[in-house]
Amino acid sequence: MSNTGETAQRAKTYRGQPVHDVVGVGIGPFNLGLAALLQKAPEIEAVFFERKPQFGWHTGMLIDGTTLQVPFFADLVTMADPTHPLSFLNYLHEQGRLYHFYFLEKFHIPRREYDHYCRWASERLPSCRFGCEVTDVRRVVPADGEVTESLFEVEVFDQRAGAAKTVFTRHLVLGVGSVPSVPAALRPMLGENVFHSADFLSRRHRLREARSVTVIGSGQSAAEVFLELLKEQEACGYRLDWFTRSPGFFPMEYSKLGLEHFSPDYTRYFYGLPQAKRDEIRSRQGLLYKGISAQAIADIYDALYDASVGGAQPDVRLLANAEVEAMEPAGSGYRLNCRHREQGTAFSHESDMVVLATGYAHPVPRFLKSLSDIIAWDEEGRYGVEADYSLTLTQELGSRIYVQNGELHTHGIGAPDLGLGAYRSSAIVNALAGREVYRLQERTVFQQFGVSAEGAGAAGAAGKSGSTAGGAGGAAGTEAGAGTKAQATAGAAAATAEGQKAALLAEAAAGGSGAR
């Protein structure tokens, strides 16, 4: 990693063109936040490219009345620098809405306002270039006799100019986001009447004209789409069904201690585990980030209750454990071939229109094909990712490739969470600058997620008394693991805390965010 002095000595041009310190690919909330936080490291020459003509965040699901599922502190910058001029509070101030928000007394802001806030911020960042699509990235191979530092050559298509251009950079940051995911068996039916929930608002006029609509999915998007359709069902007259392969319409875990899993502390703990263990843990954590908000469930129930006043029977069905295995045309609509996962019973269902709230995926961008041989991949074809959010490479380069929201498998469920975006960007800024631009907070939660081998041994010895030394490692050992310790284990726990503190300080000085 370069420091400020080294950056100043590096070549500013290569083959007559400027050399950037970093190029960001994609401008969603995470790379937008990175662009904002880089303002405090003016020695870093950065540029960010986005193919869309302007910032837009899940525009097909900006339904009136929907809010972020995280507090407004999870803006682009506040969790790293509350004084930053591109904070949400300063946005409100400049919009003349600060008192309105003060009297609103809500932590969770409308999604439409978050989208507008991000667009406002993007218009104040000259490093952000919209309407520019990155089509290829290659390593620079010096010509005979040519000496150069490690560089990437980035090919960009400028939609406004209608022409391609090339830029050079020392480092890359991938922030390309996610894409709608549809089960392979259903993809052949995609079209005007079968579509992903990401297109809900643009297809809403067609849904209002349908005789029957089916929503497939179990998460927040499915719930919000179903609720909107339920509100208009009486006026529009369609039959409405909601199928999910999950065992129920369950709420997302939202207790305060549960939320601490979306913290730098848990990220470090999770990263320190073997990959097989990470995958096993993540397979059990769906309700921490994939469930439905309790408020959405309550709103749906209230709407169903209202629709049934006076003994009315709304033409609505909610069915869990229903897996759609195939879909085929049937008359003017579609036949869904399904199976009840608990009963094992096959059944069919017909619907004019189908909304697939089936989640999102993070495919490897096509423009990385030329670099695939220098990127380390795991057995599942996923990036290898270092603790500092850079990709693991197969050879030592002076250049690094960082990833934002592509490290779910290595850094855990906080990867897509807006509340951790500023922390990750801070770690990347520190690494790029080779200095501590932002302090990475050492301890962010009350609970402790793991123990060191020494700490566990000491706690076990201290807690050893008869049968209590079994099962969970002894009463004192269990308390130490939860961060509440008996007096007998205070010395060992303090020693462990000091060791963790020293490691964290070393990470901050190195610009990293991991535990190793």
N, C-alpha and C positions, 0 to 999 in steps of 0.2 A: 504494500500500500504506500502511496506517496504521501509525503507531508507537504505543508505549504511551501517550504523552501525549495524542495525538489520539483514541485509543480512549476515554479517560476523558471527553473532552468531547462525544462523540457521544451522540445520543439513546438512552436505554435502552429506550424504548417507542415503538410506532407504532400509532396507532388503539387505544390502550389495551392493547396486547399487547407482551410483551418482544421485543426485537430481539437476536438472536444474532449474534456475529461470524462464525461459520461453522456450517453444517449439513452433516454427512456423511451421504451416502446409501449404505447398505449397510455391514454390519459383517463383513467377512472379515478375514484377517490384516493387510492393509495399512491399512484404516481403523481397525482395532483398535489397531495400532501407532501410528497418528497420534493417536488418543485418548489413548494412554498418554504419548506424548512431549509432548503439549500440557499435561501436568501441570506442566511447568517454565515455562510461560507463563500463569500464572493470570489475567493481564489479559484473555485471550481467552475469551470466552463461547462454548462449543461444545456441540453436541448431535449425536448420531449415531443414525440410525434403521435398523432391520433388520426385515424382515417375518417372518423365522423366529422362533419363540418363544424360542430360545436359540442360542448360538453352535454352529455345526456346520460342519466343514471336510471336504468330500468324503466324507461319511459312508458312502456306498455303496461306497467303496473302502478303508475302514480294515481291510484284511485282516491277520489275525494274522501277525506276522513281517515285515511291510513297514516300511520306514523312510523318513524324508526322504532326498532325494538331495543335501541340503546339510548342512553341519555345524550343530550346535546353536547356534552363535553367531548364526545367521540367525533368531533369535527376534524378538520384537516390538520390542526396544529396544537390545540389546547393541551392535550395530554403530554406534549413535549415542551411547549412554550406558551403559557396562558397569556403572555403579553404580545403575542404575534399580531400584526395588523390584519391578518387574514383569518382571525378567529370568528366563530359564529356570532359571538356577542358584538364584535366590532362590525360585522355585517349588519346586524340588527340596528346598531347605532347609525350606520351610514344610510340605512333604509328608513330611518325615522320610526322604527318599530320597537325600540328598547322598552318603553313603558308599556306598550301593548303586550309584549312578552312577559314583562314583570307581573302584570295583572293576570295573565293567562295561568300562571302558577303550574306549569307542566314541564317535566323533564324531557318527555318524548315529543319531538317536533314533527310536524307534518312532512311526509316524504316529498311532497311537491316543493316545500320550502327548502328542504335539504338540497334538492336538485338545483333550485334557483341559487342557493348559497354557493354551491360548487361552481356553477357557471359564472357567478359574480367573481369568485376568486380566480378562475381561469382567465378571465378577461384582464386581470391585473398582474399576470405573470407572463412577461415577454418570452420566456423560455418555452412556452407551450405553443405548438404549431398544429392547428387542426386542418383537416382536409389533406393530410399527408400520411400515406400508407407505407409502412416498411414492408418490402417484398423479399429482401434477402439480406443476410449478414454473412460476411466471409472474413476469415483471418487475412491480414495483409502479409503477403509473401514478398520479402524484399527482392529486388532484381539483383543480378550479379554485381558484386562490389558495393551494393547499397546497404548502408547500416541504418537500422531504425529500431525504435522501441516496439514493444508488443502493441499492435493496434488492430481494431476491427474496421472493416469497410462496410458501411450500411447503405443499402440501396433503398431510396425513398421515391415513391411516386406522388408528385404534387398534383392533386386533382384540379386545383384552380389553374395551374399553368399547363396541365395536360402533358406533363413531361416528367421523366425520371431524373433524379440527381443522386450524387454519391456524397456521403459525409464520412469522416473518419473520427474514431473515438477510441479512448483507452479502455473504457469500461461500458458495460450495458446494464440496464435495469429493465427487467421484463414485468410489465404491469398490464398484460393483455386481458385480464379478467376471465370470466367464465362464459360459456355458451349454453343455450338451451339443450337439455338432454332428453331424448325420446327413446324408449325401448326399441330395439331393432325390429321386433315383430310388428310394431305399429307405424314405422316410418313410411312404408309404401302408401299409406292412406293420407299422409300429410297434404293439406291443401287449404282451400278457402273455408271448408267446414270442419276440418280436423286440424287443430293447431296447438302450439304450445302456449301456456299462460303468458309468456313474455309478450305475446301479440294481443292480449285480451282487449285493451282499450281500442285498438284499431279495428277489431272485428266485432265490437259490441253491437253495432247496428244490425249485423247479420243475426246475432244471437236473439235479438228482440223479435225477429220475424220467424224464428224456428218453432216447430211444433213440440220438439223435445230436445233437451240439452243434457249431456252427461259430463260431469267433472271427474277426472281421474287424478288421484294424488292424495297425499296425507299431510302435507306441511302447511305453512302459513299462506303460501300463494293459493293453494287449493281452497283453503278456508275463506280467503278474501274474495276469490272469484265466486264461490258458491254463495256467499252472503250477498254480494251484489246482485246475482241472478235471482236469489230468493226475494230480495226487496222488490223486484220488478215482475215477479212471476204472475201475480194476480192480474196486473195490467196487461201483460203480454200473452198469458194463457198457455205457456209451454209446460210440459212435464219436466221435472227436474230431478236428476239422480246424481249422487255423489258416491263413487266407489273408491276404496283404498285397500291395498293389499296388506296394510298394517292391521294389527289385531284390534285397533280402536281409534277413535278420534281424540287422541291424548294431548294434554297441554305440555308445552315446553317447560323444562325445569327452570325456574326463575327465582329460587331462593338465594339469599345473599351469599351464603357459603358455596352454593352451586355456581354462582356467577364468578367466584374467584378462580375458576378453571380458565377464565378468559383473562389471564394475567401473565406478565413476564415470568413470574415465579413458576407457574405451571408449565409454561413453554420450556423453560430451562430444564425442569424435572422431566418432562415428556421427551425432550430431545436426548437426554442422557440414557434413555432406555434402548435396548436392542430393537431393531426394526420389527422383528416378529412380534415382540411384546407391544410395540406401538400399534400395529395393525389390529391385534387382539383387543386392546383397550378401546380403540376408536370404534370398533364394531359394536361396542356396548354403549356408546355415548350419544346415540341418535337424539334422544330427547333433550340433550343439552343445547342442541343447535338446530334440530330439524322439526321439532314439534310445533304445535299451534299455540298462540298466545291465549292465556286464560280469558282475556277480554274478547277476543274474536269468538271463542267458544260460547261465552256468555251472550254475545250479540246474536249469534246464530240461534241459540236456544230461545232467546226472547222473541226473535222474529217468528220462529216456529210456533211458539206459544200464542202470539198475537194472531197468527194466521188460522189457528184452530179454535178461536173464540166462538162460542155458540154451537159447538159440535161440528164445525167445519172440518173437512178432511183435505188439507192441501195435497196436491198431486206431487209429493216429494218423497224421495227415498234416500236414506243414508245407509250404506252397507259397507261394513269393514270385512276384512279377510277375503276380499274379492279381487282376485288377480286376473287381469285381462291378458289372455294368452295370444289372442289373434284378433284381427279386425278385417272385415270384408264389406264391400258394397252390398246394400240390400234396399231395393226400391229407390226412393229418393234420399235415403240415409245410409246408415251403416249397421252391421251386425257385429256386436262384440261377443266373442267366444271367451267365456270366463270360467274360473274354477274357484270354489270356496275353499280356502286353504286349510281350514280346520275340519270341515265335513268331508272334503275331498270330492264334493259334488260339482259336476260340470253344469253350466247353464248358459243360456244366450240372452242377449239384451240388445234391443234396437234403439237407435237414437239418430235424430237429424244432424246434430252437431256434437262434437266432442272437444272438450278443452283438456289438454294434457298438462297438468301441473306436476310434471315428473322430474323436476329438479334441474340442476345445472352441472356441467362437466368442465374440466380444465385440460383440454387437449394441448399437446405440444404444438406450438406455432409452426406453421410451414416454413417460415423464414429461417428457422434454426437448422434446416436440413443440412446446410453446408458445414455446420459446426457439430453435427451429431457425433463425429468420431473423437472429438476432444471433450465431450460431456460424459461423465460417468452415469450409467443407468443401473437401477436395481433390477431384481428379477421380475418385477411387475411392469418394467418399462417406464418407471418414473425417474425423475431427476434425482441424483444424489445431491443433497443440500447440506452445506456446512452450517455451523451454529450462527454465523454472522449473515445468513441468508444468501450467501453466494453459492453457485452451483459447484459441486465437486467436479474437478477436471481431471482428465487422464494424464495430463502433462503439466509441468510447471510453466505458467505464463506470467508475464507482468500484468496482464489484463484479467479482470474478473467479470463474471456475469451474475448479477443479483436477480432475485425473483421475489415478487410481491403477490401473495395469495396463490402461490403454486406449491406451497410447502406443507399442506395439510398432513401428509403422511409422515413428515419428519418433525414438524414443530407443533402439531396438534390442532385441536378444534378452534383455537383462536386465530388461525391463519386468515379466514375470511371476515373476521370480526372488525368492525370499524373502530372499536375502542382500542385495538392494539396496533392500528395502522401507524399512528404517530410514533409509537415506540420503535417499531420496525424501521420506519424511515429514519429515525434518529440514529439507530445503529448503523444504517447504510451511510448516512451523512458522515458520521464519525470515521467510518472505515475509508471513505473516499478522501476525506480531508487529512487523515493521519493524525488527528488530534481530537480532543473532546470538545466538540461544538455543543453537544447536548449531554447533560448528565443522565445516565441511565440509572434510574432509581434502583436501589439495592433490594429493598424488601417492600412489596406492594400489597401483600395480603396478610391476614391474621393466621391462617392455617399453614401447616407444613405438609408438603406432599410426599416427601421421602426422607430417608435417613442415610447418613454415611455409614460405611461398615464399622468404623470406630464408634460412632455415636450409638449404633444399634447394639453393639456388643456391650458397651458400658451401661446402656439403659437396661438391657436384659439382665446383666449381673445385679444391678441395683434393685431390680424388680423381682428378683428370684425369691419366692417364698411359697413353698408348697405347690399346690396345683395351679396357682395364679401365674406360674412361669410358663405354662403351656400355651395352647391355642393361638393367642394373639401376641405372644412374645412377652407375656407378663404384664401386670397392671401398669407398672412404671414405664415399660417399653411402649405400651400402647399410648399412654399419655404423651410421652416424648414425641411419638410420631405425629400426634395431633397438635403439637406446639404448646401443650399445657403440661408442665412437668412438675413432678414431686421434688421436694427439696433434695432428696438423695441423688437425683440425676441432674441437678442444676449445673454442677461443674462440667459434666460431660457435654451437656447441651450448649453451655456457653462456649466451650472449646469448639464444638461443631459450628456454631454461629460465627465465631471469629474466622474459622477456616473458610466458610462460605463468603464472608465479607471480603476477605483478602482476595478470593478468586474473582468475585464480582468487580472489585476495584481494578484488578489486572485486566479483566475483560473490557471494562470501560476505557482504560488507557489504550488498549489495543484496538478500540473501535468495534469490538464484537458484542454479541448479546447472548452467547451460549454458555454452557457450563464447563466446556472442556478447553 
